[in-house]
Amino acid sequence: MEPIEVNAGAWYLRALRADERIDDRPALADGGIDDPEYVGKRTAQWDADTHYSWAVCEPTTAELLAEIVLTLGPDQTAELTSWTRPGYDEALATGVAAVRRFAEGGLGLTLTD
């Protein structure tokens, strides 16, 4: 599946990026993720339909504040996991609620929290 952008009210959810316009790697490092191939791995997981991930972003700067990951399982099930940079719990909670609605309503998945 191609990455899907999600509007979560005050926050914007998009695929992770590391290109000439937006580079999420410094923000990922702030969250404890220092693998230089992390963004590429997440992109490949979208392509393989194994994991879908979203950067929860501040809409005016596109700065990554948190990440939400939907790991697909058997029989239309999925697990929702996430992490946030310090101080952005509200952005994460709003993003998780939006992804939950998308997973259940849009994709027909049953979440196995």
C-alpha positions in Angstrom: 0.0 0.0 0.0 1.1 3.5 -0.6 1.5 5.6 2.5 -1.7 7.3 3.6 -1.7 10.8 5.1 -4.1 11.4 8.0 -5.5 14.7 9.3 -5.7 14.4 13.1 -7.1 17.9 13.8 -4.2 20.0 15.2 -1.7 17.4 14.1 -0.7 16.0 10.7 0.3 12.4 10.2 2.5 11.4 7.2 5.0 8.8 6.3 8.5 9.1 7.7 10.9 11.0 5.4 14.6 11.5 4.9 15.0 13.6 1.7 16.1 17.0 0.6 12.9 18.6 1.9 12.3 16.9 5.2 14.7 14.8 7.2 13.1 13.0 10.2 16.3 11.3 11.3 17.3 14.0 13.9 13.9 13.8 15.5 14.1 10.0 15.4 17.4 10.2 17.2 15.8 12.5 19.9 13.3 9.6 20.4 16.2 7.1 20.7 16.1 5.7 17.2 19.6 6.2 15.6 19.5 3.6 12.8 20.3 5.6 9.6 18.2 3.1 7.6 15.1 3.3 9.8 13.2 5.5 7.4 14.0 3.2 4.5 12.9 0.2 6.5 9.6 1.8 7.3 9.1 2.7 3.7 9.8 -0.9 2.6 7.3 -2.1 5.2 4.5 0.1 3.7 5.4 -1.5 0.3 5.3 -5.0 1.7 2.0 -4.4 3.7 3.6 -5.6 6.9 3.7 -2.4 9.0 2.2 1.1 8.4 3.8 3.9 10.2 3.1 7.6 10.6 5.1 10.6 11.8 2.9 12.7 14.0 3.9 16.2 12.9 3.5 19.8 13.8 1.6 21.0 10.8 3.3 24.3 10.1 6.9 23.0 10.4 6.4 19.3 9.6 8.6 18.4 12.6 8.2 14.8 13.8 6.9 14.7 17.3 5.9 11.1 17.6 5.6 7.9 15.6 2.6 5.5 15.3 3.1 2.0 13.9 0.3 -0.4 12.8 1.7 -4.0 12.6 -0.5 -6.2 10.5 -1.2 -9.7 11.7 -3.2 -12.6 10.4 -7.0 -12.6 9.7 -7.5 -8.8 9.5 -5.9 -8.1 12.8 -3.2 -5.5 13.7 -1.3 -4.2 16.7 -0.9 -0.5 17.3 2.3 0.8 19.0 3.7 4.2 19.4 6.4 6.4 21.0 6.7 10.2 21.5 9.4 12.7 22.0 9.3 14.3 25.5 6.5 16.8 25.9 4.3 15.7 23.0 1.9 13.3 24.7 -1.2 15.2 23.5 -0.1 15.0 19.9 0.5 11.3 20.3 -2.9 10.6 21.9 -4.7 12.5 19.1 -2.7 10.7 16.4 -3.3 7.3 17.9 -7.1 8.0 18.0 -7.0 9.0 14.3 -5.0 5.9 13.3 -7.3 3.7 15.3 -10.3 5.0 13.5 -8.6 4.6 10.1 -7.5 1.1 10.9 -10.9 -0.1 12.1 -13.1 1.9 9.8 -11.0 2.4 6.7 -9.1 -0.8 6.6 -11.5 -3.1 8.5 -8.9 -4.3 10.9 -9.4 -5.5 14.4 -6.8 -4.1 16.8 -5.3 -6.5 19.3 -3.9 -4.0 21.9 
